[in-house]
Structures are given as structure tokens and as C-alpha cells.
Amino acid sequence: MRKPIDGLAATLMVVLCVAWGLQQVAIKAVVADVSPVLQAALRSGAAALLVWLFSHLVARERWLPGIALRSGLVAGILFALEFLFIAEGLRRTNASHMAVLIYTAPMFAAIGLHLRIPDERLTLLQWMGIGLAFFGVAVTFLAPAIGGADANPVSPDSLLGDLLGLCAGAAWGLTTVAIRVSRLSEAPPSQTLFCQLAVAFIALLPFSFATGETHFHGTPLAWASLAFQAIVISFVSYLTWFWLLRRYLAAKLGVLSFMTPLFGVAFGIVLLHERVSIAFAVGSAFVLTGLLVVNGQGWLRQVFARAARSAGTS
């Protein structure tokens, strides 16, 4: 039985969301030193090695046979596409934009699971949440003029970067679907994570050489960013997230995870001095509200029920 959220889970989720919010900033901050695709490849390779060593030498887990070349490959390709879209998107748009747009993933995952798993059928309330999130995306892309004269002008290149961020969210959502409908859902979390990281490394490293994105200037900031991405994000945070999912109610963890884009936007503004237009802020508010409805409908029903009971007894 999974437990409700307690103090430990809430504290860990805040720490994870802060780290995940910093992820896009860490990539963007060293774009001039290390090409983004090469960053994604190197962090994936280093983290895959760490996950394998931890699983086999520390946790002594038994991995399921016959997964790597089937469902593991599919999940890995989708994971590689996600970080390819993030890397290419961050060359064109702000880290704060990327932090919000990749968190459209639950919307795509919910639609995919609705189509593949009968028990995951969306309710009317969830469809309303998805509609709200799509409306937010439309505002973000189609109404930049809301920002007025004080907003940064939106270039086609920046819009392409935002679109790539949305594609990254779709790839992440489809990765969730691929895991849920395959034997990966029965595998140890470390095996699932290793498949994703290993395939991403194998796919993205040749891609970076084929496209000439191999620039690497080993500054202290570049090494610190890569270490943060590989060790803190791809190794420690992902394994901690899987550990939490095995012990606590997933829906409530999902609601807490929506702190991440808020931290991401804040870090982009404070650390990278990015500006966020009113259009993007309004669109993001609709997106996050819609996704909160999709992911947290059970929690929202409980909140409304408690409020109704309180009103009835007062």
C-alpha cells in the first residue's frame, strides 16, 4: 500500500523540484562552452554508468531479461528525442520557457494512456483540464502581443525553440506511455532508467558529431554543469523519484511536481536575467492549471468535498 504524503516526501519533492527547475538553467548557462546536444550525450553516458554500478554493486537488483532490445529501445529512443528537442530548443529560446513547455508531458501521457489502457480513461473533468492546457499553449504561441511594448520581441527562431520545448514534452509523455504498456512497468526502476540513458548516449553522441555540435571548452562552470546534470539530475534525482513513486501516492506526488516549472522560471529570471512576456506568463498559468486538473483530479475532489462538508457543518 502506498502512503499519503508525509513530511519526508514533501521535503524530498521540494528538493527534487528545485533541482529539476535548475536543469534547464544549467544547460543554457554553458551553451557557449559545450554544445547542448553534446551535453545531453555526455550526461546520459555518465549517468547510465552510475545507474548500472549502483544497481549491480550496491542494490544487487535482478533485471528482467529480454527488455533492452524491445521496449527498452523504444523508451530509450523517445527519451533521446526528448533531450534532443530540449538541447536544440535551448539554443533558440529561454530556459524559463523550456521549463514550462516540457511540463506539458502529463497532458500527452494522459491522452496516450486513455487510448491504450481502459483503466486510464479520462474523466470529463480531466478533459476540461486538457482543454485548458491546450488553450494556454495557444495563448503562449499565438498571442505574444499581449505583452505590450515592454515585452521582448518574439522572433521566429524563439518560437521554433518554444515549439521544440513542446515536442520535448510530447516525447516525455509518450515515454511514460511506452513504459506503462510494456514489460518495463514490471522492471526495477534502475533498469528502466538505464535503458533510457544508455540509448540516449548511443544515439546522441553520433548525432552531435554528425551535425558538428561537438564544441567543448572545459571551463569550471562547464564541468560543474555536466556534473550537476549527470550526478544530481540523471542519477540521484531520478532514482529518488522512482523510490518515492513506489512508496507514496503517485497522484499527490504528481501535484507536488508542478512546483518544478515555477522554480525553473524563477531561476531563469534570477540567474540568467531572462524576461518573460505577459503572453507567456498568462499562457503558462492556463497550462499549469489545466495540467493540475488532469494530474490531481482525485486530490481536487477531496479538497472540494472537505470544503463542502465544512460549509455544511458551519
PLY file of the C-alpha trace (Angstrom):
ply
format ascii 1.0
element vertex 314
property float x
property float y
property float z
element edge 313
property int vertex1
property int vertex2
end_header
0.00 0.00 0.00
1.30 3.42 -0.95
1.26 6.04 1.79
-0.14 9.57 1.74
2.36 12.40 1.57
4.26 12.93 4.82
6.97 15.36 5.89
9.78 13.30 4.32
8.02 13.02 0.95
7.13 16.73 0.89
10.71 17.73 1.75
12.20 15.44 -0.89
9.75 16.73 -3.50
10.74 20.34 -2.80
14.42 19.40 -3.17
13.71 17.49 -6.40
11.68 20.31 -7.88
14.42 22.83 -7.10
16.98 20.55 -8.80
14.73 19.91 -11.82
13.99 23.63 -12.07
17.73 24.28 -12.27
18.25 21.68 -15.00
17.38 23.88 -17.99
19.35 26.78 -16.49
22.40 24.51 -16.09
22.23 23.55 -19.79
21.60 27.08 -21.02
24.32 28.62 -18.84
27.13 26.71 -20.59
25.82 26.66 -24.18
28.81 28.82 -25.20
31.21 26.27 -23.67
29.59 22.93 -24.54
27.08 22.35 -27.34
23.69 21.33 -25.88
23.43 18.01 -27.76
26.91 17.02 -26.61
25.88 17.95 -23.07
22.87 15.63 -23.32
25.01 12.79 -24.67
27.76 13.11 -22.06
25.40 13.41 -19.11
23.40 10.39 -20.32
26.50 8.23 -20.73
27.94 9.14 -17.32
24.61 8.66 -15.57
23.98 5.31 -17.30
27.29 4.03 -15.93
26.42 5.27 -12.43
22.98 3.64 -12.55
24.45 0.31 -13.69
27.09 0.34 -10.96
24.56 1.26 -8.28
22.05 -1.38 -9.36
24.53 -4.25 -9.67
27.08 -3.47 -6.98
25.05 -1.66 -4.31
21.35 -2.52 -4.65
22.04 -6.01 -6.08
18.91 -5.85 -8.22
17.88 -8.54 -10.68
16.97 -7.08 -14.04
14.34 -8.65 -16.28
15.73 -10.40 -19.38
14.73 -9.58 -22.95
13.83 -5.92 -22.36
16.78 -3.94 -23.70
16.20 -4.65 -27.40
12.43 -4.31 -27.29
10.53 -1.95 -25.01
13.79 -0.61 -23.58
14.86 0.51 -27.04
11.54 2.27 -27.69
11.62 4.09 -24.34
15.27 4.97 -24.91
14.63 6.46 -28.36
11.79 8.58 -27.01
13.99 9.70 -24.10
16.77 10.60 -26.56
14.30 12.59 -28.67
13.14 14.46 -25.58
16.64 15.65 -24.78
17.44 16.34 -28.40
14.41 18.65 -28.55
15.45 20.26 -25.25
19.02 20.77 -26.43
18.04 22.26 -29.77
15.26 24.30 -28.18
17.57 25.86 -25.61
19.75 27.18 -28.41
16.79 29.29 -29.50
14.57 30.06 -26.52
14.79 30.88 -22.83
15.38 28.29 -20.11
12.29 29.64 -18.34
10.16 28.91 -21.43
11.60 25.41 -21.69
10.93 24.71 -18.00
7.21 25.28 -18.56
6.76 23.71 -22.00
8.36 20.35 -21.20
5.88 20.03 -18.33
3.10 19.59 -20.86
4.23 15.94 -20.73
1.41 14.82 -18.38
-1.13 16.09 -20.92
0.32 13.93 -23.70
0.77 10.98 -21.33
-2.85 11.20 -20.18
-4.15 11.19 -23.77
-1.87 8.29 -24.74
-2.86 6.20 -21.71
-6.53 6.99 -22.37
-6.14 5.43 -25.82
-4.17 2.36 -24.68
-5.35 1.38 -21.18
-9.08 1.08 -20.32
-8.49 1.82 -16.62
-6.82 5.12 -17.56
-9.86 6.61 -19.31
-10.04 10.35 -18.82
-12.99 11.84 -16.95
-14.91 14.90 -18.09
-13.02 16.99 -15.52
-9.68 15.79 -16.92
-10.73 16.55 -20.50
-11.60 20.05 -19.32
-8.12 20.31 -17.81
-6.54 19.22 -21.10
-8.64 21.78 -22.96
-7.44 24.46 -20.55
-3.82 23.40 -21.05
-4.18 23.47 -24.85
-5.72 26.92 -24.60
-2.68 28.01 -22.59
-0.37 26.64 -25.28
-2.33 28.57 -27.93
-2.01 31.79 -25.91
1.72 31.21 -25.50
2.30 30.79 -29.23
-0.41 32.92 -30.84
-0.79 35.94 -28.55
2.69 37.32 -27.80
1.34 40.81 -28.43
-0.39 40.66 -25.02
2.97 41.58 -23.54
2.80 45.08 -24.97
5.71 47.37 -25.63
7.71 46.27 -22.60
7.93 42.62 -23.71
10.82 41.26 -25.70
10.02 40.95 -29.42
9.29 37.35 -30.34
11.44 36.10 -33.22
10.62 33.09 -35.42
13.73 31.39 -34.01
12.43 31.84 -30.46
9.03 30.46 -31.44
10.79 27.45 -33.01
12.63 26.92 -29.72
9.32 27.01 -27.85
7.85 24.52 -30.33
10.80 22.19 -29.73
10.11 22.50 -25.99
6.53 21.40 -26.64
7.87 18.48 -28.71
10.11 17.55 -25.77
7.04 17.46 -23.54
5.28 15.21 -26.06
8.28 12.86 -26.20
8.40 12.69 -22.41
4.67 11.95 -22.25
4.98 9.20 -24.88
7.90 7.73 -22.92
5.56 7.36 -19.95
3.03 5.58 -22.15
5.69 3.27 -23.62
6.81 2.26 -20.13
3.29 1.72 -18.79
2.14 -0.54 -21.66
5.29 -2.70 -21.76
7.28 -5.03 -19.52
9.28 -2.03 -18.36
6.44 -1.35 -15.91
7.43 -4.60 -14.15
11.19 -3.98 -14.24
13.24 -2.39 -11.46
13.29 1.40 -11.87
17.06 1.33 -12.31
16.71 -0.96 -15.35
14.16 1.37 -16.95
16.35 4.39 -16.26
19.47 2.62 -17.57
17.73 1.73 -20.85
16.70 5.35 -21.36
20.10 6.80 -20.52
22.15 4.23 -22.45
20.11 4.57 -25.65
20.22 8.37 -25.36
24.02 8.26 -25.11
24.37 5.86 -28.04
22.02 7.95 -30.20
23.00 11.49 -29.25
26.79 11.21 -29.29
26.98 10.24 -33.02
24.31 12.83 -33.76
26.42 15.58 -32.17
29.41 14.60 -34.34
27.28 14.25 -37.49
25.85 17.75 -37.04
29.14 19.33 -35.97
27.84 20.11 -32.47
30.99 18.97 -30.69
32.21 22.24 -29.24
33.67 21.62 -25.78
35.53 24.21 -23.74
36.24 22.71 -20.32
35.69 25.72 -18.09
34.99 25.18 -14.37
31.37 26.20 -14.96
31.04 23.69 -17.84
32.38 20.82 -15.72
30.17 21.83 -12.78
27.11 21.93 -15.06
27.85 18.49 -16.55
28.45 17.02 -13.08
25.18 18.51 -11.85
23.26 17.16 -14.86
24.79 13.67 -14.72
25.06 13.02 -10.98
22.40 15.15 -9.33
19.71 15.10 -12.04
20.09 11.96 -14.15
21.29 9.69 -11.34
20.29 10.84 -7.84
17.06 12.74 -8.58
15.57 10.17 -10.97
16.26 7.24 -8.61
14.83 9.26 -5.71
11.71 9.97 -7.77
11.24 6.27 -8.53
11.75 5.48 -4.83
9.02 7.96 -3.91
6.65 6.54 -6.54
6.99 3.09 -5.01
6.11 4.31 -1.51
3.71 7.24 -1.85
0.52 8.04 -3.75
1.56 8.91 -7.30
-1.24 11.42 -7.91
-0.24 13.59 -4.96
3.43 13.37 -5.90
2.43 14.49 -9.40
0.66 17.53 -7.98
3.75 18.49 -5.97
5.96 18.09 -9.05
4.26 21.12 -10.60
6.47 23.26 -8.40
9.25 22.49 -10.92
8.26 24.90 -13.73
7.73 27.65 -11.15
11.28 27.15 -9.87
12.51 26.91 -13.48
11.01 30.26 -14.44
12.31 31.88 -11.25
15.85 30.55 -11.78
15.82 31.65 -15.43
14.86 35.19 -14.43
17.25 35.45 -11.45
20.31 33.55 -12.72
20.14 34.15 -16.48
18.36 37.53 -16.36
15.68 36.31 -18.75
12.50 38.25 -19.38
9.11 36.56 -19.54
6.40 38.28 -21.57
2.90 38.72 -20.20
1.64 36.48 -23.03
3.88 33.65 -21.92
3.02 34.17 -18.25
-0.73 34.08 -18.98
-0.40 31.04 -21.25
1.76 29.24 -18.68
-0.82 29.88 -15.96
-3.51 28.21 -18.10
-1.18 25.30 -18.97
-0.20 24.59 -15.37
-3.77 24.96 -14.10
-5.03 22.55 -16.76
-2.31 20.02 -16.00
-3.03 20.30 -12.28
-6.64 19.35 -13.03
-5.52 16.41 -15.22
-3.00 15.02 -12.73
-4.67 15.96 -9.48
-8.36 15.42 -10.07
-8.60 12.93 -7.18
-6.88 15.35 -4.85
-9.05 18.24 -6.08
-12.22 16.20 -5.48
-11.09 15.55 -1.90
-10.39 19.25 -1.36
-13.81 20.26 -2.71
-15.53 17.52 -0.68
-13.85 18.68 2.54
-14.78 22.28 1.75
-18.40 21.28 1.15
-18.52 19.33 4.43
-17.03 22.27 6.31
-19.56 24.63 4.77
-22.39 22.25 5.68
-21.39 21.97 9.33
-20.78 25.70 9.83
0 1
1 2
2 3
3 4
4 5
5 6
6 7
7 8
8 9
9 10
10 11
11 12
12 13
13 14
14 15
15 16
16 17
17 18
18 19
19 20
20 21
21 22
22 23
23 24
24 25
25 26
26 27
27 28
28 29
29 30
30 31
31 32
32 33
33 34
34 35
35 36
36 37
37 38
38 39
39 40
40 41
41 42
42 43
43 44
44 45
45 46
46 47
47 48
48 49
49 50
50 51
51 52
52 53
53 54
54 55
55 56
56 57
57 58
58 59
59 60
60 61
61 62
62 63
63 64
64 65
65 66
66 67
67 68
68 69
69 70
70 71
71 72
72 73
73 74
74 75
75 76
76 77
77 78
78 79
79 80
80 81
81 82
82 83
83 84
84 85
85 86
86 87
87 88
88 89
89 90
90 91
91 92
92 93
93 94
94 95
95 96
96 97
97 98
98 99
99 100
100 101
101 102
102 103
103 104
104 105
105 106
106 107
107 108
108 109
109 110
110 111
111 112
112 113
113 114
114 115
115 116
116 117
117 118
118 119
119 120
120 121
121 122
122 123
123 124
124 125
125 126
126 127
127 128
128 129
129 130
130 131
131 132
132 133
133 134
134 135
135 136
136 137
137 138
138 139
139 140
140 141
141 142
142 143
143 144
144 145
145 146
146 147
147 148
148 149
149 150
150 151
151 152
152 153
153 154
154 155
155 156
156 157
157 158
158 159
159 160
160 161
161 162
162 163
163 164
164 165
165 166
166 167
167 168
168 169
169 170
170 171
171 172
172 173
173 174
174 175
175 176
176 177
177 178
178 179
179 180
180 181
181 182
182 183
183 184
184 185
185 186
186 187
187 188
188 189
189 190
190 191
191 192
192 193
193 194
194 195
195 196
196 197
197 198
198 199
199 200
200 201
201 202
202 203
203 204
204 205
205 206
206 207
207 208
208 209
209 210
210 211
211 212
212 213
213 214
214 215
215 216
216 217
217 218
218 219
219 220
220 221
221 222
222 223
223 224
224 225
225 226
226 227
227 228
228 229
229 230
230 231
231 232
232 233
233 234
234 235
235 236
236 237
237 238
238 239
239 240
240 241
241 242
242 243
243 244
244 245
245 246
246 247
247 248
248 249
249 250
250 251
251 252
252 253
253 254
254 255
255 256
256 257
257 258
258 259
259 260
260 261
261 262
262 263
263 264
264 265
265 266
266 267
267 268
268 269
269 270
270 271
271 272
272 273
273 274
274 275
275 276
276 277
277 278
278 279
279 280
280 281
281 282
282 283
283 284
284 285
285 286
286 287
287 288
288 289
289 290
290 291
291 292
292 293
293 294
294 295
295 296
296 297
297 298
298 299
299 300
300 301
301 302
302 303
303 304
304 305
305 306
306 307
307 308
308 309
309 310
310 311
311 312
312 313
